[in-house]
């Protein structure tokens, strides 16, 4: 199987390695902080290479499926006569807020639904809330993490960890006011691409991130339910590595209070939970072990492989039906 995928987020795309497919990853796209593949976030998946859209046009390669992440991607790959799969990573409300959009959400849903029908495309979302937000699919393929890919958790560094990019532009989405009020003055390391935050740097590599996940006491995740899920790739990774997670109350969190971490109703509650974990490495180990087991059961790479392969199959069926109708009409 040969797939073309437009680069959106190295950590997400790295999951596609479990498909054992040939992957052409499109780089050089506008709007990203890097023009290539960021090896600090992930190494290239097995069987993958990077290409540009111009190279794809020139070589005329045939693909079994083209994986897109937004409407711009769909338009950029319109020239390819191949099955199209759209992966929805954001809520429509969040996307509109980020772009200060003035269009009506109902119009956007209708336009996307119409376009997918026209090209014979299939859409999936990475969570149920994001599927509901867009209203163009019920299909969900949850992200995955492999506990076996991470180092044994030790938690000997009495310090929390927060993994987040572009914090300044996403303060509302990340419920950053809650985060700051809860954790001000406590030992906490922020990791990610945030050039405007003093002292904050991205991990040097995935191995470097794994070492931080193994050594730090807990992970922090906060999100505004209006715009973002209560779980992201960083949460899955941390739990797979055996870390407990502190989070704000959120309808889509996968953290079970007192079992895999702590869910806080208020900044004061989160602060109390953080102080407790900083003082009790044994408790952190117990919660982290439960978190690791949860990821192994519900977010395994095998499960992702099965569900994503099914999604590709649906995209191919819809494309074939659309192509058949076009041929019948002499197009």
Secondary structure, DSSP 4 states (H G I P E B T S, - for coil): -EEEEE-S-HHHHHGGGGG--EEEEE---TTSS-SS--TTT-PPPTTEEEE-HHHHHHHT---SEEEE-SHHHHHHTTT--S-EEEEE-S-HHHHHHHTT--S-HHHHHHHHHHHHHHHT-EEEESSHHHHHHH-S---B------GGGSPPP---EEEEEEE-SSTGGGTTTTTHHHHHHHHTTS-EEEES--TTSTT-B--SSHHHHHHHHHHEEEEEE---TTTS-S--HHHHHHHHTT-EEEEE--TT--PPBTTTEEEESSHHHHHHHHHHHHH-HHHHHHHHHHHHHHHHHHS-HHHHHHHHHHHHHHHHHHHHHHHHHHHHTT-
